[in-house]
Amino acid sequence: MLTGFLPTAIGNLTKLIGLWLSLNDFEGTIPSELGLLTALIDLNLSTNKFTGSIPSELINLSNMQYLSLSDTRLTGSLDGLCNVTSRHGTEITISG
């Protein structure tokens, strides 16, 4: 099980296409630098202790096909991701 915070340096992994960090004990906010990972197709950050707002920068992930933020303490809206959903049939899973 991984613990701690997601580092902002994660934004340097620009060729990353999948990031599955579910079922860990990450805490704090999700770094806005995730929006720099424009090649990202799958992002699963579910079942962690993330708090704060869902970063609006996630709208930059135009290749996204799967996003799961369920079982976290995140707040906010995914309105901007609706465009991504309609283009790629993205599966978005969010629950408290």
N, C-alpha and C positions, 0 to 999 in steps of 0.2 A: 504494500500500500504506500502510495506517495503522499507526502504532506508538504505544507508550506504554501508558497504563492507562485503563480505562474509568472515567470520573468518577462519583462518588456522585450528582452532580446529575442523572444519567440518570433517577433516580427521579421527577424533576419532569415528565417527559413522559407524564403519566397518560392521555392520549388516544391514544397511539401504539398501532397495531395490528400493525405488522410491524417487526422489527429484524433485519436481515441484515448481520452484520459478519464473515462468514467470509473466509478467505484473506487474513488480515492478520497483523501482528506484535504484537497486543496481548499484554501480559504482566501478571503479578500475579494477584490474585484477582478473581472476578466480584463486583461490589458487591451486597450484600444488598438494596439499594434497587431492584433489578430486580423484586422482589416487589411493589412499589407500582404497577407497570404493569398493572393489572388488566384493561385492555382488550386487552392483547397477545394476538394469535392465533398469530403466527409468530415464533419466536426461533431464529436460527442464529448460533452463536458458534464454529462448527467451524474447524479449521485455524488455530489461534492458539496462543500460548504461555501460556495461562492455567494457573495452579497453585492449589493449595489445595483446599478442599472445595466441592462443588456447594452453593450457598446453599439452605438449607431453606426460605427465603422464596419460592422458586419455586412452592411449593404454593398460594400465593395467586393464581396465574395461572389462574383457573378457566375462562377462555375459550380457553386454549392448545389449538391443534390440531397444531402442528408444533414440535418442539424438537430441535435438533441441537447436541451438544457433542462431536462426534467429533474425533479428532486434536488433542486438548489434553492437558494433564497434570493434569486434575482428578481428584479422588478423592471418594468418598462414595457415598451411596445416593439413589435416587430413589423410595423406598418411598411417600412421601406423594403422589407424582404418579400413583400407580395409580388413585386416585379420579378424577382428571382424565381419564386414559386411558379408563376405562370409560364416562364420560359423553360424551366427544366423539370417541372413536376417534383419539386423539392419536398421531401418529407420533413416536416418540422414537428418536434415533440417538445412541449413545454408544459410543465405542471409543477405545483408547489410541493 
